[in-house]
Every structure is written in C-alpha cells, then in structure tokens.
Amino acid sequence: TRRGDGAAGLDGAGASSSTLPQAAPRPRGTRRVVVAAAVAGCLFTAAGAVTWWQLERRRRDPAASSAGLRRRVDAALVAEREPVPPAACSTTDRRTLALLAPAAELLAGGAPRGARPHDLDALAQLEAAPAPTRAAPEYWYLLGRARLFAGRDAAAVGEAAQRAVGRCAGFAAAHNLAGTAAFVAGRDADALAEYERAAAAQRDYMTPQVNRGLVLLRLGRVPEATTALNEVVSRTPGRVEARVARGQAHLLAGEFALAVADLETAVKNAPDDALAHLLLGEAYGKAKRPTDAQKAYCRAQALGNAAAATLCRRDGGAAAAGSR
C-alpha cells in the first residue's frame, strides 16, 4: 500500500487507510515536478559517487599515484641506460609526472634523427605541456631528447639540455645530452667538457665515456680514445657502441686484427647494426679478407647504410650477405 494512502505509521504498525487522515490531492503537474527533481537528485548523487570512486581508485592505484608515475619515468630512463636525476631535484608533482611518464616511454628505443612516429608524438606532447610542468629538470631533458630523436637542430637540443642542467646541476643524463648537441654542432671542446661532467656526476654511466671516445677520435687523439674505450669495454663487454667505437680506434691505429675482433663481437650482439657491418667490411678489407669484406658491406647496405652502396658489389656479395 502507498504510504500516503495508509501504509505503516511512524511506529511501524500497519494501519488501514480508514484510520489515517487522507493527504490533500497534489495540484496537477506537481507529481511530475517532484519526480523530475528526484531523478535529478539521483543523477547528482550518482555523479558524486562516480567522482568519489574515481578519486578513491586513483588514490589506491599505485600506477596513478605520484610514486607510481615516478617509477614509470625512472624505469623508462633506466631501460635506455640513462641515469635518473638526483633525489634532491627529482620532481614529485603528480600532474607533471603524469605527462612525463608516457613521453619517456614513447622515446624508448629511439635514436638521433630517427624521427619515428613515437618520437614525434612525444615531442608534440611535451611542447604542449602547461607552464607548471616546465619547472621540472626531467621535462627539459625529455624535451631535448625528443628534439634530438625528431631531427630538430642541435641548438634546440642544446637549449633544452642546458635548461635541464640549470635546474639540476648533478643530472648526468642532461650533461650527456648537452654534450651530444655540442658534438652534432661541431663544438668538440664543449662536447668533451659536457661528457666529462656527465661521467663525473655518475661514475657508472658509460654512455658519456663512449661519446667522449668518439670526440677524441674525431680530434685525431687516437691513443686517448683507445684508453677511454678500453675502460668502458672492460666494465661492460657486451656494450655494442663501445665495441664499434673501439673498432674504429683500432682501424685508425692500424690494428686491423683487433678491429675485426671488436666489430665481429659487435655484429654478433647487434646483427642489425648497419654501421657495425660497414666498419667490419673495412676491417676485413684491411686484413686482406676481401670476400668477408663484401659480405659485410652488402649486409650494411641491406640494413640501409647509404655509404655501403658503392662498396657492395652485386656479383654475389649481396646474396652471400643475405645468408649471413
């Protein structure tokens, strides 16, 4: 029975409709307004419940928390063998980290001037970041990295790297990025200085030491480069770029057997590294192994190295490279 027609009273006792006063009839249209108001109230209540549920879920979800997002950013850097910033200048702002985490993940596996869709997406996201995000040193580091991968000019890369360093002087990865921008711009002295700062800020960070070796090779300081690269290879024997760089150093020093050994190890560990195959072809040629040189050159060409195009003869060398 409807309460207005004599349902249970205040004490819960069931009384018949004849014992209760009858409610006056509602004006026409009032019931419709009341129902509409009740529905609206339910909707507002439901919306509030959804908002509360979302906030509660965010609070309880480790991946959406500040700490969870911080772990995502750090994991993306470490996966690329890049060091995280020192704790003293590591951002903990959740909104900033929510933007940086996906950008850092998009940049994984990128390379200078690679201009993959992921690189361009990361760059677009970072360039559209709101002003508060730009206070974080990680923002400027990732922006510089995205610019480097997207093929932007060295000045733009260097500007972002220097902003990162300005906000966190001990950020080794930012110093390394600044060194790379200087190296690309042909400023070898500046590149050396930045790579040395990066290595000093984080002793187990091998990338700037490899890069320093490459600058020394370009400057013709081959013995110094070889010494620097020997240390890297001794500490990380499987590091492909260190083997490739030291292979170049051995070639320049006339140590062709040593060059072959390093470059064979490099292509074994990274069979799709076109530059390693190209340099191995040169090392084989210097070591009087022309057939192997052709296989290496043709493999480098097949992997997209333009310099190998004039070195790979198509009289069977390419076929041999395909079965390598």
C-alpha positions, 0 to 999 in steps of 0.5 A: 500500500502507498504510504500516503494512502495508509501504509505503516505509521511512524511506529511501524504498525500497519494501519488501514487507510480508514484510520489515517487522515487522507493527504490533500490531492497534489495540484496537477503537474506537481507529481511530475515536478517532484519526480523530475527533481528526484531523478535529478537528485539521483543523477547528482548523487550518482555523479558524486559517487562516480567522482568519489570512486574515481578519486578513491581508485586513483588514490589506491592505484599505485600506477596513478599515484605520484610514486607510481608515475615516478617509477614509470619515468625512472624505469623508462630512463633506466631501460635506455641506460640513462641515469635518473636525476638526483633525489634532491631535484627529482620532481614529485608533482603528480600532474607533471609526472603524469605527462612525463611518464608516457613521453619517456616511454614513447622515446624508448628505443629511439635514436638521433634523427630517427624521427619515428612516429613515437618520437614525434608524438612525444615531442608534440606532447611535451611542447604542449605541456602547461607552464607548471610542468616546465619547472621540472629538470626531467621535462627539459631533458625529455624535451631535448631528447625528443628534439634530438630523436625528431631531427630538430637542430642541435641548438634546440637540443642544446637549449633544452639540455642546458635548461635541464642542467640549470635546474639540476646541476648533478643530472648526468643524463642532461650533461650527456645530452648537452654534450651530444648537441655540442658534438652534432654542432661541431663544438668538440671542446664543449662536447668533451667538457659536457661528457666529462661532467656527465661521467663525473656526476655518475661514475657508472654511466658509460654512455658519456665515456663512449661519446667522449671516445668518439670526440677524441677520435674525431680530434685525431687523439687516437691513443686517448680514445683507445684508453677511454674505450678500453675502460668502458669495454672492460666494465661492460663487454657486451656494450655494442657502441663501445665495441664499434667505437673501439673498432674504429680506434683500432682501424685508425691505429692500424690494428686491423686484427683487433678491429675485426675482433671488436666489430665481429663481437659487435655484429654478433650482439647487434646483427642489425647494426648497419654501421657495425657491418660497414666498419667490419667490411673495412676491417676485413678489407684491411686484413686482406679478407676481401670476400668477408669484406663484401659480405659485410658491406652488402649486409650494411647496405641491406640494413640501409647504410647509404655509404655501403652502396658503392662498396657492395658489389652485386656479383654475389656479395649481396646474396652471400650477405643475405645468408649471413 
